[in-house]
Amino acid sequence: MQNFIYDMGYDEFAKLDELRQTLPYAIAFGLARAGKDPLLCDFSDGDKTHSGYDMLSAALALCPKLAKLSDKARIGVLIPPSFESAAANYALTFAGKIPVNLNFTMGPVAAKSCVETADIDLMLTCRKFREKICAANPKYPWTDKVVFLEDILGAISKESLAGLRERAEEDFDALLADYGIEKYADNSKEATLVFTSGSEGAPKAAILTQKNIIANCLQVELSRVFTKEDILLANLPVFHSFGLLFEVWLMAIASRYTVSLFNPLDIKSNIRAIKEKRATVMIGSPTFFRAYIKYADPEDLKTLKKAIAGAEKTPAGFEDLWNSTFSPNSYREGYGLTETTPVVGVNMQEADYGYFSTGSRKGSIGKLFPGMKARILDVGTRKELPFGQRGLLSMLGPNVFAGYLGRPEATAEVFDGDWLVTGDLARIDSDGFLYIDGRLSRFSKIGGEMVPHATVEDALNRAFGFDSAQTPMLAVSSRLDEGKGEALVVITSDKDITLHKVKDALREAGISNLWQPKYIVKTDKIPLLASGKLDLFNLSELAKGGA
């Protein structure tokens, strides 16, 4: 039988010693390795810089205090990227608690569902953040118990912190032993919950284990996504897995110098941070990156060598626009899922590391990270397809999550044995590059043919001049249709666009008549998630109305 499985050193990667370590140890070791060197610049907090020892001592000092806050296993954390965010996550992990970074931009119904699913009775935040959250989301369902981290930090003496720093430098192993932090133990335990974005319905709680997090950090490091000299600009919300990995876990485990800001939408502050701190890497989505093209002078971003894009597929032409505006070849498209902790691959420099390799190819998301296998499945039969054919992407690796909390049926739907079956349509070429063609849910079956919403969107955005807009002006969804199964629906915030104009534009672009939308819906704004991705669930609801 022909083998259609793409293997990127799955067995070799599994032998690495780091995969046997516990997350508390990996965090502590990485922070101690950074030592006196700067590790985090909290740009939003007066440009304060914290060393590895500063972070480690603060987390250890907080550890026993946070452990006493609740009898529950999980504690909610509502803090944007900052020293406080990192310290809280590290301290709770040291304490044997499970930090759950909650999405404070969610509506009250979805947010309450998350709190109840995680069985959280206490939330950890800071006054300055709670005030901002309440102002932006006044109906957010806070628990009865809310604890302010600055009160606990303020009660820790400088002498205590100095003593912990001294012990970390002189007697690291004994210090960890005093806190019950073991190097080797069962790391299949739940480390955190990350709620899916809810783009297609109610959020689900993805269980990420200690091993999942260590594996994905190790995959990023082995693939040389960063160099030792890189400075990461961190501004994504840590309640999404993309921000959580890079801005919390990787910073500690890989001793990665990071500059944090509260808000990815505060473009002026982000540009100033890149310029003043000489950041070399930024992570985000194409939606967030658009604002830099509009507001940033190329000179402001001259130190930025890598803009790593994820969370959504890069629109046609955007990569060329970015590279021609800023540093050539700096745009790096990647791909990941909450269920893969999240990163699966990134376009990187060509390199052969023996049991795995990296590379870059336009239109792809690069090659799989080391330690992973992938296969493409027929949408209907779930049989493996040859390389080059499009189908459902299925993956195997130590970064694949443990399932959805309290949702055995939903978990069973996405697993075939140990293989994660994603909802993404993809193909793998003969050189091992992975191409993501879109979500299965972003396809409609019209007259027996799978019609990609994104392709129609791209054509319309180019036709109406929306491809450089800072926020989406239109989106494509679908509704049931008796004649052909489904019908496409264009949802737009532009009052001048008519269905007649849409059809003319698509004909001019050479789009098949079968792919022509039948309906148009006007809205004040296109619904987006906090990550900048289209809110597919609310788009679907909008698509049911209109004419």
N, C-alpha and C positions, 0 to 999 in steps of 0.2 A: 504493500500500500504506500502510495506517495506521501511524503511528509510535508505538510503545509504549515508547520509550526516554526515560527521565527524565534530563535533562542539566542539571547544576549548574555551568555555566560551564567546561566541560572545556577548550575551546580557549583561552579567555581566561587561565585559570590557568596553562596550559602556557607562556605567554609571560613569566612572572615570572622575573626575573634570578636569584633565589635558587635556582631549580631547576637552574641550571647550575653552582652552586658545589660544592666538595668538602665532605665532612663534617668533616675536620680544620679547614678554614678556618672553617666555620660555627660550630664549637665555640669555637675561639680568638677569633673576632670577638665572639661573644656574651659570653664571659667577660671580655674586655677592655672591652666596653661597660658591663658591670656595674661594672668598675673597683674603686674603694675601697668601694663600697656592699656591705653584707652580702648574700650570695647563698645561703649554706647555714648553717642552724643545726643542728648535730649534737646533737640533744636527748638521745639515748641515751649520748652521750659527754661528759657534764658540761656540756651546754648550750653547747658551743663553737661560735663563729660564725666563718665564713670568708668573705672578700670574693671578688669576681670575680678580682682580681689574685692572691689567695692560691691559688685553685683553678688558675688558668692557670700560675702559676710552679711549683706542685707537679707538675702534669701534665707540663710541659716538662722539668723536672729529672728526672722519672722516665723519660721517654721513651727516651733512649738506653740506660738501664740495663735496662729491661724488654725492649728489642729484642734484647738479647744472651742472654736466658734460654733461648730455644729456637729451633731451626732450623725448627720447624713454623710454618705460617701462623697457626694458631689457638692461643690460650692460654685455659685454663679459669679462670674467676673465681668464687670462692665467698665472697661478702661481701654481707651484708644492706645495706639502704639506709643510707648513711653517707658521710662525707667520703672514706673509703678506697675505697668502691665507685665513687663518681663519678671520683675521681682515677685509679683503675686503668683504667677504661673510656676516659677521655680520653687518658691517656698511651699506652695500647696503640694507640688510633686514630691518634694523632700518629706513632707508631713504624711505622705501616704494618702492624701486626698486627691480628688479628681477635679481639676479646674475645668469649668465649662464657660468658655467665652461667649456670652450671649449677644445676639444681634439686637441692638437697641434701636435700630431703624425699622424694625418690623411693626406691623399693625398689632393692636392689642390682642386680637383673637389668636393669631399665629404665635405671638410672643408668649401668651399664656399657655398655649399648647406645648411650647418648648420647655417652659419651666416645669410644667406638670410631668412631661415625659421624662425629664432628667431627675425628677423627684428632688427639687431644690427648695430649701426653706430659708436660705440666706444668700444675700448678694453682697459682693465686695466691690466697692467703687471708691471714688474720691469726690469730695464736695464740688469741686470745679467741674468735674465731668457730669455729675448728676444734674447740676443746674442746666448744663447745655442739653443733656438728654431730655429733661423735662420740658425745656423750652421748645425743642424740636418735635418731641413726641409726648405730649402731655398725658396721654392715656396709657402710657407704658405700664404694664402690670408688675410693679415692684412687689417683692415679698414683704412680709411684715417686719422681717429682720434685715436691715441694711447696715453694713459696717463700713466705715471710712478708713481706708488704708493709711492715710496720713496721720491719723490718731495713733495707730499702732506703731508706725515708724517713728513718730515723734517721742514715744515713750522709751525707745531704745537708746541707751547712752552711747556717746562717742567712744568711751572706754571699752564697752562691750564689743562694738564693731571693730575697734583696733585690735582687741585680743583675738577675735576670730580671724582677722587678716593675718596676724602674726602666726597663728597656728596653721592656717592654710599654707603659708610659705614654708614653715619649718617642720610640720608634722601632719601632712595632709591625710595620710591613711588613718591615723589615730583620731583625727577630727571627724572623719566620716563615720568611723566606728561608733563614736559617741552619739551620733545622730541616727544610727541604725541604717546607714546607707551601704548596701552591699554592691560589690562589683558584678558578681554573677548570681542570678536568681531567676525565677520565672518572669520573663519579660513579655509573656503573652497576655498579661493583665491589661485591662482598660487603662489608658493613660489620659484620654480626654474624649469628649463628645464634640463633634462638629455637625451642626445642623445643615442639611442640604438647603440650597438657596430658596426652595419653594417656588421655582420658576414654573413648575408643572403641577402644583398642588400643595398640600400641607407639608411643612418641613418634616424630614425624617432625621433621627439622631444617628449619625454614623459613628460607630465605635472604632476609634483608633487606638491600637495597642502601643505599648512601649517599644516593641520591636518594629512596628510600622514606622514610627517616627525616627528611630535610629537608622533604619534601613534607608529611608528617603533622604535623610541628611547625608548619609554615606554615599548614596548614589549621586547626589549633587556634587559632592566633593571629588569623588573619583572621576567624574566626567569633566572636571575642570571648568564648571560653570563660572567659578570665581578663581582669581589668582590671589596670592598672598597680599598683593598690593591693593586689591580692590576695596573700595568704600561703597557700601550699599546704602542707598536712600530708601528708607522704610516708611511708607505712609498709608499702606492698605489696612483696612480694619482687620483686627486679629480674630474676629468672629467668623471669618472666612478662612478656609484651609490654606489658600495661597499666602495670605499675609501671616497666618499663624506659623507656618513652616519657616519662612524666611526671616521673620521679624522677632520670633521668640525662640524656637527650638534650634535653628541653624546658628543663630548668633552665639549661643552658648556652646553647643556641641562642636562646632567648627572654629570657635574663637574668631568669629567674623565681625570685623569692625563695622558698625551700623550707625547711621544717622536717622533718628526717628522724628516724625511729624504726626500731628493728630489727624490731619485731614487731607486726603488726596485732591480734593476740590479747591483747596486754598493754593491756587497756582502761583501767585506771587511769592508766597513763603517757600514753596517747594523750589521754585527757580532760584531764589536767594540762597537756600540751603545747598543746592547743587553747586552754585558758584562759590560760596564762601567756604564750604567744607570740601570742595573739590571731589564730589561724589563721582564714581566711575560706573556704577551700575544702578539702574532703576527697574523696579518691577511694577507691572500694572496691566491694564487692559487697553486695547486700542481706543475705546471710548474715553478713558482718562487721558491717554496720550495725545488726543486731538488738540486739547487745550494748549499744549506746549508749542505746537506748530503755529497756533494763532498768537500766543502771547510771548513766547521766549525768543530772544535774540540768539542766533547761533553761537555767538561769543559767550553767552551765559552758560551754555551747555557744552563748552569745548572739552571739558574733562570727561564727559559722559561717553564711555566706550561701548556700553551694552544697555539697551532698553529691552528687557525681557517681557514679552507680551503673552498673556494667558487669559483665561476666563471666557474668552469668546474668539471666534475665528476672525483672523485679520481680513478686513474688507479688501476687495481688489484695488490695487494701486496704492494702498496706504504705506506698505513697506518702502516702495520706491520714493514716495513723498517724504517719508521720515528721513531716509538715507540721503536724499538730495538736500534736505534742509539742515540736518545736523551731521554728525560724523558718519562717513561712508561705512556701510556694512555694520552699523551699530544696532540695527533693529534685529531682534532674535525672537522669532515666534516659537512658543513652546506649547505644551498641552498637559492637562492634568484633570483629575476628578477628585472631588471630596473623598470618594471611596478608594483613592490610591494615594492619599496622604499629603499632597495631591499629585506631585509632578511625575510625569511619565517620560518626557523627553523634551529637549531644547535644541534648536539649531546651534551647533557649536563648530569650532575649528576642526578641520580634518586631523584625526589622530587615531593611531592603533595602539591599544593598551594590552594587547595579547588576547585576553578572553572576551574583550568587547572593544568597540570602536565608536568614534563620534564623527559627525560631519554636518554639513549644511547643504540644503537643497531648497531652492525657492518653491514655495507652495506647500512644502512639507513642514512638519514640526520637528524635524531631525530624526535621529535614531532613538530606539528605546534605551532607557537607562540600563546599566549593568544589573544583572540579577533578575531580569524579567524575560518572560516568554509572551508571544502574542500570536494570535491566529484570527483569521477572518471567516465569519460564519454566514451561510446563506440565511437571509432574513426569514424565509418560510420554513426550511427544513432543519436549520441549525447545523448543517453539515459543513465541514471545512472546505474553503475555497482556495484555489491556487493564488500565488502572489500575483498582484496586478488587478485582481477582480475586487469589486466593491461589495461590502457586506457589513455585518455587525462585528465590531471590534471586541475581542475577548482577550483578557490578559491574566497572567499568573506572576506572582512575585511577593517578596516579603513585605512590600509596602501596600499590598491589597488589604483592605479593612476587614474587620471581624464580623460585620453585619450591622443591621439596624436594631437599635435598642427597642425591645418590646414589639418588634414587627417581624415575626418569623415568616409570614407569607411574603412580605416585601423582600426579605433577605433571600428567600428561596427563588424569587423571580430573577434575581441578578446573579445567581451562582449556578454554574454547571459543574458539580463536584467542587474542586478548589478554584476553578476558573471564574473570574469576574466577567460577566457578559454585560458590556456597557450598552447604553442606548445610542451609541454613536456609529454612524456609517463611515467606514474608512477603507483604505487599501494600503498594501505594503508593496513597494516596488522590489525589483530583483536585487537592488543594492541595500535593502534594509531600511529605506526611508519610509516613514509613516505619514500618510496623508489623511486628514480628517475632513470629510465631505459634509458633515453636519449631523445634527441630532436626528434620530429616527422620527422623533416627534415634530421635527421641523421639516418633515416631508409629508406630502399628501398623496394618497393613491387615487389618481384621477383617470378613469377609463382604463384601469389596469396598469398605469405607469406611475412610478414614484417621481413626484415633482418636488424639487428642492426649493423651499421658501427663500433661502439665502440667495440663490441665483437670481430669482425674480427681484428681490430687494436690491441687490447690487446693480442690476440693470436700471431700475427706477431711480435709485440714488444718483447714478451717473447722468441719467437723462434730465433730471430736474435740478441738478447741481447741488445735491445734498451730501455728496460723498466727502466734503470737507467740513460739514456742519459739526459744531461742537457737541450737540446732542442729536439723537435720531429724530428725523422728521417724518419717517414712515416705517412701517413694518408689515410683514405679510403673515397672515394666519389662515385659518380655514374653518369651514362649517360643513355640516352634512349636506349632501345633495342627492336627491332621489335618482337623477339621471345618470350621474357618473361617480357616485360614491361620496366624493368630496368636492368642494369648490373653494378656490382661493379668495381671500378677502384682504384688501389693502386697507390698513388703518393708518390715518395720517392726521397730523396737526396743522397741515397747510390747507387753509380754507379755499384756495384757488384751484386745487387739484380735483379733477372730475374723473369718473370712470372712463369717459371717452378719451381724455388726455392720457390716462394710464395705458389704455389699450394701444393708442397710437405710438406711445413711447416704446412699448414692448415690441410692437411690430417693426419699428425702426431699428431696434436693437437685435432683431433676428430671433426673438423668442418664439417658440412654438405656439401655435394657436391653442393647443391643449393646455398650455400653461397660463393662459390668459385669466386674470381674476374676473369673477362675476359680480363682486360686490365691493363697495367702498364704505368705510366707516370714518366719520370725523370725530376727533377727540381733542381736548385742550392740549394734552401732551402724551407722548408715547410712554407707557409705563415701563419703568426700569427698576431693577433690584439695586441694593446698595453697592454691589460689586460693579455696577455699570452695565451689566448684561440685561438683555430684554427680559421683561417679566412675562414669560410665556403663558402662565396661567391666566393673568389678567388680560393679556392680548386675546386669548381664546374666548374669554368671557365677552370682551368687546366685539369680537368677530360674530357673535351670535345675533347681534343687533344690526341696524343699518340697512341700507338698500343698495 
